[in-house]
Amino acid sequence: MAAGNFAAHLDEQKGGPLSASYQNFNQMTDQLAKTATLRNDFINQFSHEFRTPIASIQGFADLMQERELPKKERQAYLALISKEAHRLTNLSTNVLTLTTLESQTIVNHH
């Protein structure tokens, strides 16, 4: 379990006087597995959400460097770059807030 393998379960029928503890252990491993799955899903989703605006910023910045653009088109690209930069800022702020809240929850449970 320390290495992240939450598939371990104890046979509650063989627990005798400890069967309630076996049941609690099994519930704990199930909850840890669900938490690990949620964490992995979050990381995958966040990574995708974070890469999308970066790709957009990079693409528009590259376009602006490659060729002469009419002022109106250049302003439109700059507006999109700014919008995507704000999106990254919001994502970063939300993750920092989430991390802070998670840390406070863990501290408060002890």
DOLUM-58497 format. One line per 5 residues: number of its first residue (from 1); their letters; for each residue y, x, z of C-alpha. Coordinates in steps of 0.05 Angstrom, whole numbers. Example, Ala and Ser with C-alpha at 12.3 -4.5 7.8 and 13.67 -1.06 7.14 Angstrom:
BEGIN
1	as	-90,246,156; -21,273,143
// end
This chain:
BEGIN
1	maagn	0,0,0; 48,57,15; 43,77,-59; 60,7,-82; -10,-22,-93
6	faahl	-4,-91,-62; -71,-117,-87; -106,-100,-22; -131,-161,16; -173,-168,78
11	deqkg	-230,-218,83; -205,-267,135; -276,-293,146; -297,-225,171; -236,-217,216
16	gplsa	-266,-250,277; -213,-251,332; -167,-214,284; -172,-266,228; -100,-290,241
21	syqnf	-77,-217,233; -118,-211,169; -84,-274,143; -15,-246,161; -32,-181,127
26	nqmtd	-53,-218,64; 11,-259,64; 51,-195,73; 17,-161,13; 28,-223,-29
31	qlakt	102,-224,-11; 110,-150,-23; 77,-159,-92; 125,-215,-109; 185,-174,-85
36	atlrn	162,-115,-127; 156,-160,-188; 225,-190,-177; 255,-120,-168; 222,-95,-232
41	dfinq	245,-157,-271; 315,-147,-244; 317,-74,-264; 292,-90,-334; 342,-146,-343
46	fshef	399,-105,-315; 382,-46,-360; 385,-92,-421; 450,-124,-398; 480,-55,-385
51	rtpia	458,-24,-451; 485,-82,-494; 559,-71,-481; 550,5,-485; 520,-2,-555
56	siqgf	577,-49,-575; 630,-1,-549; 597,58,-583; 590,20,-649; 663,-2,-652
61	adlmq	688,66,-630; 647,99,-684; 675,50,-736; 745,66,-715; 733,141,-722
66	erelp	698,138,-789; 751,105,-832; 822,81,-837; 827,10,-813; 882,-41,-822
71	kkerq	922,-51,-758; 894,-122,-748; 822,-99,-754; 835,-39,-708; 866,-86,-656
76	aylal	806,-132,-661; 758,-74,-649; 799,-49,-591; 799,-119,-560; 722,-121,-566
81	iskea	716,-52,-535; 761,-74,-478; 721,-138,-468; 655,-99,-465; 685,-48,-417
86	hrltn	705,-105,-371; 635,-133,-377; 607,-65,-354; 656,-64,-296; 633,-133,-274
91	lstnv	560,-114,-279; 572,-52,-237; 611,-91,-185; 557,-144,-181; 502,-93,-171
96	ltltt	542,-57,-117; 554,-124,-82; 480,-142,-88; 460,-74,-60; 508,-82,-2
101	lesqt	483,-152,14; 410,-129,10; 425,-71,58; 459,-118,107; 401,-167,105
106	ivnhh	351,-111,120; 394,-85,177; 403,-155,207; 328,-168,207; 314,-109,253
// end
